[in-house]
Amino acid sequence: MSLWAIGNLVLLVVIVPVLVALLNRVLAALERIRGAADTTLAGGVGVIGEVESVPERLAVTGDVISEVANGAVRYAGSVAKLLD
């Protein structure tokens, strides 16, 4: 056997299976990353549905805060009159 034939045999018997195993591990990791990315995307889309109504809810919250503030001012005025 020539030196080239031995080199080719080592390449086929040792190097190619190692490269195939490494490629298999990389592809498996890529599939796990893709699955996690799909899950993250689905969660993000779900959050968008919840976030769309925030401006309306903030407007309602602002109205409630104004009403509570007015009531607190009236209450504080009444308590001040009682304490005088």
MMTF fields as JSON, N, C-alpha, C and O atoms, coordinates in Angstrom:
{
  "mmtfVersion": "1.0.0",
  "mmtfProducer": "UNKNOWN",
  "numBonds": 335,
  "numAtoms": 336,
  "numGroups": 84,
  "numChains": 1,
  "numModels": 1,
  "chainsPerModel": [1],
  "groupsPerChain": [84],
  "chainIdList": ["A"],
  "bondAtomList": [4, 2, 8, 6, 12, 10, 16, 14, 20, 18, 24, 22, 28, 26, 32, 30, 36, 34, 40, 38, 44, 42, 48, 46, 52, 50, 56, 54, 60, 58, 64, 62, 68, 66, 72, 70, 76, 74, 80, 78, 84, 82, 88, 86, 92, 90, 96, 94, 100, 98, 104, 102, 108, 106, 112, 110, 116, 114, 120, 118, 124, 122, 128, 126, 132, 130, 136, 134, 140, 138, 144, 142, 148, 146, 152, 150, 156, 154, 160, 158, 164, 162, 168, 166, 172, 170, 176, 174, 180, 178, 184, 182, 188, 186, 192, 190, 196, 194, 200, 198, 204, 202, 208, 206, 212, 210, 216, 214, 220, 218, 224, 222, 228, 226, 232, 230, 236, 234, 240, 238, 244, 242, 248, 246, 252, 250, 256, 254, 260, 258, 264, 262, 268, 266, 272, 270, 276, 274, 280, 278, 284, 282, 288, 286, 292, 290, 296, 294, 300, 298, 304, 302, 308, 306, 312, 310, 316, 314, 320, 318, 324, 322, 328, 326, 332, 330],
  "bondOrderList": [1, 1, 1, 1, 1, 1, 1, 1, 1, 1, 1, 1, 1, 1, 1, 1, 1, 1, 1, 1, 1, 1, 1, 1, 1, 1, 1, 1, 1, 1, 1, 1, 1, 1, 1, 1, 1, 1, 1, 1, 1, 1, 1, 1, 1, 1, 1, 1, 1, 1, 1, 1, 1, 1, 1, 1, 1, 1, 1, 1, 1, 1, 1, 1, 1, 1, 1, 1, 1, 1, 1, 1, 1, 1, 1, 1, 1, 1, 1, 1, 1, 1, 1],
  "groupList": [{"groupName": "MET", "atomNameList": ["N", "CA", "C", "O"], "elementList": ["N", "C", "C", "O"], "formalChargeList": [0, 0, 0, 0], "bondAtomList": [1, 0, 2, 1, 3, 2], "bondOrderList": [1, 1, 2], "singleLetterCode": "M", "chemCompType": "L-PEPTIDE LINKING"}, {"groupName": "SER", "atomNameList": ["N", "CA", "C", "O"], "elementList": ["N", "C", "C", "O"], "formalChargeList": [0, 0, 0, 0], "bondAtomList": [1, 0, 2, 1, 3, 2], "bondOrderList": [1, 1, 2], "singleLetterCode": "S", "chemCompType": "L-PEPTIDE LINKING"}, {"groupName": "LEU", "atomNameList": ["N", "CA", "C", "O"], "elementList": ["N", "C", "C", "O"], "formalChargeList": [0, 0, 0, 0], "bondAtomList": [1, 0, 2, 1, 3, 2], "bondOrderList": [1, 1, 2], "singleLetterCode": "L", "chemCompType": "L-PEPTIDE LINKING"}, {"groupName": "TRP", "atomNameList": ["N", "CA", "C", "O"], "elementList": ["N", "C", "C", "O"], "formalChargeList": [0, 0, 0, 0], "bondAtomList": [1, 0, 2, 1, 3, 2], "bondOrderList": [1, 1, 2], "singleLetterCode": "W", "chemCompType": "L-PEPTIDE LINKING"}, {"groupName": "ALA", "atomNameList": ["N", "CA", "C", "O"], "elementList": ["N", "C", "C", "O"], "formalChargeList": [0, 0, 0, 0], "bondAtomList": [1, 0, 2, 1, 3, 2], "bondOrderList": [1, 1, 2], "singleLetterCode": "A", "chemCompType": "L-PEPTIDE LINKING"}, {"groupName": "ILE", "atomNameList": ["N", "CA", "C", "O"], "elementList": ["N", "C", "C", "O"], "formalChargeList": [0, 0, 0, 0], "bondAtomList": [1, 0, 2, 1, 3, 2], "bondOrderList": [1, 1, 2], "singleLetterCode": "I", "chemCompType": "L-PEPTIDE LINKING"}, {"groupName": "GLY", "atomNameList": ["N", "CA", "C", "O"], "elementList": ["N", "C", "C", "O"], "formalChargeList": [0, 0, 0, 0], "bondAtomList": [1, 0, 2, 1, 3, 2], "bondOrderList": [1, 1, 2], "singleLetterCode": "G", "chemCompType": "PEPTIDE LINKING"}, {"groupName": "ASN", "atomNameList": ["N", "CA", "C", "O"], "elementList": ["N", "C", "C", "O"], "formalChargeList": [0, 0, 0, 0], "bondAtomList": [1, 0, 2, 1, 3, 2], "bondOrderList": [1, 1, 2], "singleLetterCode": "N", "chemCompType": "L-PEPTIDE LINKING"}, {"groupName": "VAL", "atomNameList": ["N", "CA", "C", "O"], "elementList": ["N", "C", "C", "O"], "formalChargeList": [0, 0, 0, 0], "bondAtomList": [1, 0, 2, 1, 3, 2], "bondOrderList": [1, 1, 2], "singleLetterCode": "V", "chemCompType": "L-PEPTIDE LINKING"}, {"groupName": "PRO", "atomNameList": ["N", "CA", "C", "O"], "elementList": ["N", "C", "C", "O"], "formalChargeList": [0, 0, 0, 0], "bondAtomList": [1, 0, 2, 1, 3, 2], "bondOrderList": [1, 1, 2], "singleLetterCode": "P", "chemCompType": "L-PEPTIDE LINKING"}, {"groupName": "ARG", "atomNameList": ["N", "CA", "C", "O"], "elementList": ["N", "C", "C", "O"], "formalChargeList": [0, 0, 0, 0], "bondAtomList": [1, 0, 2, 1, 3, 2], "bondOrderList": [1, 1, 2], "singleLetterCode": "R", "chemCompType": "L-PEPTIDE LINKING"}, {"groupName": "GLU", "atomNameList": ["N", "CA", "C", "O"], "elementList": ["N", "C", "C", "O"], "formalChargeList": [0, 0, 0, 0], "bondAtomList": [1, 0, 2, 1, 3, 2], "bondOrderList": [1, 1, 2], "singleLetterCode": "E", "chemCompType": "L-PEPTIDE LINKING"}, {"groupName": "ASP", "atomNameList": ["N", "CA", "C", "O"], "elementList": ["N", "C", "C", "O"], "formalChargeList": [0, 0, 0, 0], "bondAtomList": [1, 0, 2, 1, 3, 2], "bondOrderList": [1, 1, 2], "singleLetterCode": "D", "chemCompType": "L-PEPTIDE LINKING"}, {"groupName": "THR", "atomNameList": ["N", "CA", "C", "O"], "elementList": ["N", "C", "C", "O"], "formalChargeList": [0, 0, 0, 0], "bondAtomList": [1, 0, 2, 1, 3, 2], "bondOrderList": [1, 1, 2], "singleLetterCode": "T", "chemCompType": "L-PEPTIDE LINKING"}, {"groupName": "TYR", "atomNameList": ["N", "CA", "C", "O"], "elementList": ["N", "C", "C", "O"], "formalChargeList": [0, 0, 0, 0], "bondAtomList": [1, 0, 2, 1, 3, 2], "bondOrderList": [1, 1, 2], "singleLetterCode": "Y", "chemCompType": "L-PEPTIDE LINKING"}, {"groupName": "LYS", "atomNameList": ["N", "CA", "C", "O"], "elementList": ["N", "C", "C", "O"], "formalChargeList": [0, 0, 0, 0], "bondAtomList": [1, 0, 2, 1, 3, 2], "bondOrderList": [1, 1, 2], "singleLetterCode": "K", "chemCompType": "L-PEPTIDE LINKING"}],
  "groupTypeList": [0, 1, 2, 3, 4, 5, 6, 7, 2, 8, 2, 2, 8, 8, 5, 8, 9, 8, 2, 8, 4, 2, 2, 7, 10, 8, 2, 4, 4, 2, 11, 10, 5, 10, 6, 4, 4, 12, 13, 13, 2, 4, 6, 6, 8, 6, 8, 5, 6, 11, 8, 11, 1, 8, 9, 11, 10, 2, 4, 8, 13, 6, 12, 8, 5, 1, 11, 8, 4, 7, 6, 4, 8, 10, 14, 4, 6, 1, 8, 4, 15, 2, 2, 12],
  "groupIdList": [1, 2, 3, 4, 5, 6, 7, 8, 9, 10, 11, 12, 13, 14, 15, 16, 17, 18, 19, 20, 21, 22, 23, 24, 25, 26, 27, 28, 29, 30, 31, 32, 33, 34, 35, 36, 37, 38, 39, 40, 41, 42, 43, 44, 45, 46, 47, 48, 49, 50, 51, 52, 53, 54, 55, 56, 57, 58, 59, 60, 61, 62, 63, 64, 65, 66, 67, 68, 69, 70, 71, 72, 73, 74, 75, 76, 77, 78, 79, 80, 81, 82, 83, 84],
  "secStructList": [7, 7, 2, 2, 2, 2, 2, 2, 2, 2, 0, 0, 0, 0, 0, 2, 2, 2, 2, 2, 2, 2, 2, 2, 2, 2, 2, 2, 2, 2, 2, 2, 2, 2, 2, 2, 2, 2, 2, 2, 2, 2, 2, 2, 2, 2, 2, 2, 2, 2, 2, 6, 6, 2, 2, 2, 2, 2, 2, 2, 2, 2, 2, 2, 2, 2, 2, 2, 2, 2, 2, 2, 2, 2, 2, 2, 2, 2, 2, 2, 2, 2, 2, 7],
  "xCoordList": [0.846, 0.0, 0.885, 1.941, 0.42, 1.198, 0.782, -0.23, 1.574, 1.305, -0.004, -0.716, -0.323, -1.569, -2.772, -3.79, -2.679, -3.777, -4.029, -5.181, -2.963, -3.115, -3.747, -4.62, -3.315, -3.898, -5.368, -6.166, -5.741, -7.146, -7.977, -9.117, -7.409, -8.103, -8.334, -9.417, -7.323, -7.468, -8.528, -9.342, -8.506, -9.501, -10.916, -11.804, -11.138, -12.465, -12.886, -14.06, -11.96, -12.31, -12.385, -13.205, -11.564, -11.478, -12.082, -12.964, -11.624, -11.976, -13.432, -14.135, -13.903, -15.271, -16.305, -17.231, -16.202, -17.188, -17.146, -18.187, -15.961, -15.856, -16.56, -17.296, -16.336, -16.995, -18.515, -19.254, -18.976, -20.423, -21.011, -22.094, -20.309, -20.795, -20.849, -21.813, -19.818, -19.811, -20.924, -21.588, -21.13, -22.204, -23.565, -24.457, -23.731, -24.983, -25.239, -26.374, -24.197, -24.358, -24.715, -25.548, -24.088, -24.387, -25.828, -26.53, -26.27, -27.638, -28.661, -29.734, -28.354, -29.261, -29.389, -30.485, -28.256, -28.298, -29.08, -29.829, -28.909, -29.648, -31.151, -31.923, -31.575, -32.998, -33.542, -34.672, -32.749, -33.193, -33.312, -34.255, -32.367, -32.424, -33.642, -34.327, -33.909, -35.075, -36.371, -37.281, -36.455, -37.639, -37.821, -38.935, -36.713, -36.792, -37.187, -37.959, -36.667, -37.019, -38.495, -39.156, -39.006, -40.438, -41.309, -42.334, -40.896, -41.646, -41.618, -42.634, -40.453, -40.324, -41.188, -41.836, -41.198, -42.026, -43.502, -44.243, -43.933, -45.346, -45.693, -46.772, -44.801, -45.046, -45.098, -45.929, -44.216, -44.225, -45.507, -46.035, -46.005, -47.264, -48.412, -49.327, -48.358, -49.384, -49.345, -50.39, -48.154, -48.015, -48.533, -49.096, -48.345, -48.823, -50.33, -50.823, -51.059, -52.506, -52.857, -53.87, -52.038, -52.287, -51.872, -52.487, -50.864, -50.311, -51.144, -51.114, -51.882, -52.652, -53.682, -53.998, -54.204, -55.246, -54.687, -55.46, -53.382, -52.78, -53.183, -53.504, -53.19, -53.57, -54.976, -55.196, -55.923, -57.279, -57.317, -57.995, -56.584, -56.552, -55.87, -56.277, -54.845, -54.19, -55.127, -55.099, -55.953, -56.905, -57.91, -58.234, -58.396, -59.331, -58.64, -59.226, -57.393, -56.642, -56.45, -56.552, -56.174, -56.026, -57.304, -57.264, -58.443, -59.732, -59.974, -60.438, -59.661, -59.855, -58.949, -59.372, -57.715, -56.79, -57.311, -57.219, -57.853, -58.411, -59.585, -59.699, -60.455, -61.603, -61.153, -61.696, -60.162, -59.655, -59.0, -59.175, -58.255, -57.6, -58.643, -58.489, -59.701, -60.759, -61.423, -61.676, -61.705, -62.304, -61.38, -61.837, -60.085, -59.125, -59.042, -58.918, -59.11, -59.065, -60.317, -60.233, -61.479, -62.716, -62.658, -63.066, -62.161, -62.05, -61.09, -61.374, -59.951, -58.968, -59.544, -59.273, -60.344, -60.978, -61.969, -62.036, -62.741, -63.689, -62.982, -63.404, -61.913, -61.154, -60.495, -60.416, -60.027, -59.405, -60.429, -60.1, -61.675, -62.709, -63.043, -63.291, -63.048, -63.333, -62.229, -62.507, -61.01, -59.871, -59.667, -58.961, -60.253, -60.077, -60.869, -60.817],
  "yCoordList": [-1.179, 0.0, 1.233, 1.279, 2.214, 3.442, 4.351, 4.126, 5.36, 6.322, 7.067, 7.392, 7.335, 8.017, 7.134, 7.633, 5.884, 4.961, 4.853, 4.79, 4.83, 4.781, 6.083, 6.055, 7.204, 8.502, 8.578, 9.084, 8.081, 8.074, 7.148, 7.466, 6.013, 5.079, 5.684, 5.538, 6.362, 7.047, 8.14, 8.324, 8.846, 9.903, 9.326, 9.893, 8.232, 7.633, 6.956, 7.004, 6.336, 5.548, 6.398, 6.107, 7.436, 8.2, 9.595, 9.972, 10.338, 11.757, 11.943, 12.739, 11.247, 11.443, 11.113, 11.902, 9.993, 9.749, 10.807, 11.171, 11.296, 12.353, 13.617, 14.254, 13.971, 15.154, 14.98, 15.929, 13.804, 13.547, 13.65, 14.209, 13.117, 13.203, 14.655, 15.063, 15.436, 16.849, 17.617, 18.449, 17.349, 18.012, 17.64, 18.485, 16.4, 15.961, 16.717, 17.112, 16.924, 17.67, 19.125, 19.7, 19.72, 21.12, 21.25, 22.185, 20.32, 20.381, 20.142, 20.745, 19.277, 19.05, 20.313, 20.679, 20.975, 22.232, 23.291, 24.064, 23.327, 24.29, 24.048, 25.005, 22.807, 22.5, 22.909, 23.387, 22.727, 23.165, 24.687, 25.22, 25.379, 26.848, 27.3, 28.246, 26.633, 26.992, 26.789, 27.614, 25.699, 25.457, 26.528, 26.998, 26.92, 27.974, 29.303, 30.065, 29.581, 30.827, 30.844, 31.878, 29.705, 29.638, 29.857, 30.537, 29.276, 29.467, 30.933, 31.484, 31.557, 32.968, 33.84, 34.777, 33.535, 34.297, 34.154, 35.137, 32.949, 32.741, 33.514, 34.101, 33.522, 34.294, 35.786, 36.498, 36.265, 37.685, 38.093, 39.177, 37.238, 37.53, 37.564, 38.378, 36.679, 36.692, 37.959, 38.476, 38.463, 39.691, 40.89, 41.816, 40.879, 42.004, 42.169, 43.295, 41.071, 41.157, 41.811, 42.504, 41.6, 42.212, 43.682, 44.482, 44.039, 45.391, 46.384, 47.586, 45.89, 46.785, 47.61, 48.727, 47.091, 47.802, 48.697, 49.28, 48.817, 49.61, 51.081, 51.626, 51.762, 53.187, 53.432, 54.38, 52.568, 52.743, 52.508, 53.229, 51.496, 51.214, 52.335, 52.649, 52.937, 54.067, 55.263, 55.987, 55.477, 56.582, 56.348, 57.274, 55.129, 54.803, 54.975, 55.512, 54.519, 54.648, 56.113, 56.477, 56.956, 58.388, 59.002, 59.84, 58.583, 59.085, 58.649, 59.44, 57.4, 56.884, 57.628, 57.969, 57.879, 58.612, 60.015, 60.503, 60.666, 62.016, 61.986, 62.856, 60.991, 60.887, 60.62, 61.197, 59.746, 59.443, 60.683, 60.966, 61.417, 62.631, 63.654, 64.276, 63.83, 64.77, 64.336, 65.164, 63.043, 62.533, 62.709, 63.031, 62.5, 62.656, 64.116, 64.403, 65.032, 66.463, 66.85, 67.582, 66.358, 66.649, 66.061, 66.716, 64.846, 64.194, 64.96, 65.186, 65.356, 66.092, 67.42, 67.852, 68.084, 69.344, 69.143, 69.953, 68.063, 67.762, 67.447, 67.899, 66.674, 66.331, 67.58, 67.718, 68.481, 69.707, 70.561, 71.169, 70.611, 71.387, 70.77, 71.484, 69.415, 68.753, 68.971, 69.058, 69.059, 69.201, 70.646, 70.884, 71.593, 73.002, 73.368, 74.513],
  "zCoordList": [0.0, 0.0, 0.0, 0.632, -0.722, -0.76, 0.388, 1.053, 0.595, 1.67, 1.427, 2.377, 0.18, -0.15, 0.165, 0.647, -0.088, 0.178, 1.675, 2.104, 2.477, 3.93, 4.432, 5.3, 3.898, 4.268, 3.922, 4.712, 2.751, 2.343, 3.231, 3.568, 3.605, 4.476, 5.857, 6.422, 6.406, 7.705, 7.598, 8.503, 6.501, 6.29, 6.295, 6.932, 5.611, 5.522, 6.825, 7.191, 7.518, 8.69, 9.948, 10.818, 10.083, 11.328, 11.187, 11.959, 10.234, 10.14, 9.733, 10.356, 8.724, 8.24, 9.325, 9.508, 10.054, 11.122, 12.229, 12.778, 12.556, 13.571, 13.08, 13.834, 11.836, 11.277, 11.223, 11.486, 10.891, 10.855, 12.258, 12.434, 13.259, 14.644, 15.113, 15.761, 14.787, 15.179, 14.477, 15.095, 13.211, 12.477, 13.063, 13.136, 13.475, 14.088, 15.386, 15.656, 16.197, 17.448, 17.186, 17.887, 16.179, 15.838, 15.358, 15.744, 14.52, 14.014, 15.122, 15.102, 16.084, 17.21, 18.06, 18.484, 18.305, 19.063, 18.3, 18.896, 17.001, 16.178, 16.258, 16.312, 16.267, 16.392, 17.759, 17.854, 18.818, 20.144, 20.189, 20.773, 19.578, 19.533, 18.737, 19.126, 17.633, 16.813, 17.599, 17.522, 18.35, 19.177, 20.235, 20.466, 20.886, 21.899, 21.258, 21.839, 20.074, 19.388, 18.999, 19.099, 18.557, 18.218, 19.449, 19.382, 20.571, 21.821, 22.244, 22.669, 22.125, 22.484, 21.578, 22.045, 20.299, 19.361, 19.694, 19.663, 20.009, 20.359, 21.63, 21.719, 22.605, 23.829, 23.545, 24.109, 22.672, 22.311, 21.617, 21.865, 20.758, 20.073, 21.079, 20.958, 22.068, 23.111, 23.939, 24.334, 24.207, 24.991, 24.213, 24.797, 22.904, 22.092, 22.264, 22.328, 22.339, 22.54, 23.858, 23.956, 24.873, 26.18, 26.204, 26.909, 25.464, 25.511, 24.697, 24.965, 23.713, 22.843, 23.616, 23.208, 24.708, 25.44, 26.547, 27.307, 26.651, 27.733, 27.684, 28.74, 26.544, 26.554, 27.108, 27.861, 26.729, 27.25, 28.758, 29.49, 29.21, 30.646, 31.42, 32.538, 30.844, 31.512, 31.617, 32.613, 30.602, 30.659, 31.788, 32.531, 31.918, 32.999, 34.344, 35.284, 34.437, 35.688, 36.056, 37.227, 35.065, 35.327, 35.869, 36.769, 35.318, 35.817, 37.262, 38.084, 37.565, 38.922, 39.897, 41.001, 39.499, 40.38, 40.65, 41.776, 39.634, 39.827, 40.799, 41.662, 40.664, 41.566, 43.008, 43.95, 43.172, 44.515, 45.11, 46.295, 44.307, 44.804, 45.25, 46.301, 44.46, 44.847, 46.149, 47.024, 46.28, 47.509, 48.703, 49.799, 48.501, 49.596, 50.033, 51.224, 49.078, 49.422, 50.208, 51.194, 49.769, 50.505, 51.91, 52.87, 52.043, 53.343, 54.244, 55.42, 53.683, 54.48, 54.942, 56.062, 54.086, 54.498, 55.624, 56.549, 55.554, 56.617, 57.933, 58.997, 57.851, 59.054, 59.635, 60.855, 58.795, 59.274, 60.021, 61.04, 59.521, 60.203, 61.561, 62.533, 61.618, 62.885, 63.906, 65.102, 63.467, 64.396, 64.846, 65.826, 64.172, 64.58, 65.774, 66.223]
}
